[in-house]
């Protein structure tokens, strides 16, 4: 009996030593993460989370070491990354010393504040309602020299790293620093001034160009068309602004009835640029607008081969011919699709 008890004691001691000093984890991936919010359940809730994630094998040894090292008082809210084969002692030290993992905010094309709020809420210790309240409050945005209309001009699409517990002020502060850095490089401010436009105006124009086409060669020429229209004080008549005005980005064809929308973003009714950006354009698109060539083009329309490229014209007669050709092909295509659904 004594030998059995001794054997059990030795086995338990080896197991504890192995967990404490060698490996406490039993998940299969190379690493796993968990989020911790201070004040929500304390050490018991943290222990339950670690058990559920298979980061610890049993609760009592973790609680004992965490209590001795005062983890609960010293640990802060955040996201923590744990590698496979992490020992219990190293895990507790990581939590006690608040060695947090970063989260990546991948900012691509965003069209609405609602999309941006969801993007942020999905990655950070926040809910989309709280984020939306911040993004739609001019008092909150004043610290970043912007407002609800110009907010997107702070956003240069890229991948940014933050801590999971970062505040909205910290998030926007970092985005603003990147925006300032972006404009300070490659003579961008000087190029905008040479076109008689502000940084925000260039950004807004780029947001329209971004929505017009995926082809860089066409983006340059479309930017040239719009700049020529602005100089001639012609309405931009940009179809993407209609979609934005209607908040319907599924529209594939702009009908006459859409053009009566009274939104200030309807560039068929209101001359000049819309009040603010209609999306977050890629950095490359901003540069294409800044470097747009000088042309005499006033009109453009999609090519009838549906390649995604455009015809550019200096006069309405030529433009009208290409536009009718495109409309004819589009009518035929839509009629064919409708017949296939019958």
GIJO-V136310 format. One line per field, one symbol per residue. burial: + if it has 24 or more other ideal C-beta (glycine too) atoms within 12 Angstrom, else -. A space follows every 10 residues. Layout:
burial=???
This chain:
burial=---------- -----+--++ --+++-+--- -+++++---- --+--++-++ +-+-+++-+- +++-++--+- ++--++++++ ++---+++++ ++++++---+ +-+-+-+-++ +++-+++-++ +-++++---- ++-++----+ +--+-+-+-+ +++++++--+ -+++++-+-+ ++-+++-++- -++----+-- -+--+-+-++ ++++++++++ +++----+++ ++++++++++ -----+++++ ++++++---- ---+------ +-+-++++-- -+++++++++ +++-++++++ ++----++++ ++------++ ++------+- -++--+---+ ---------- --
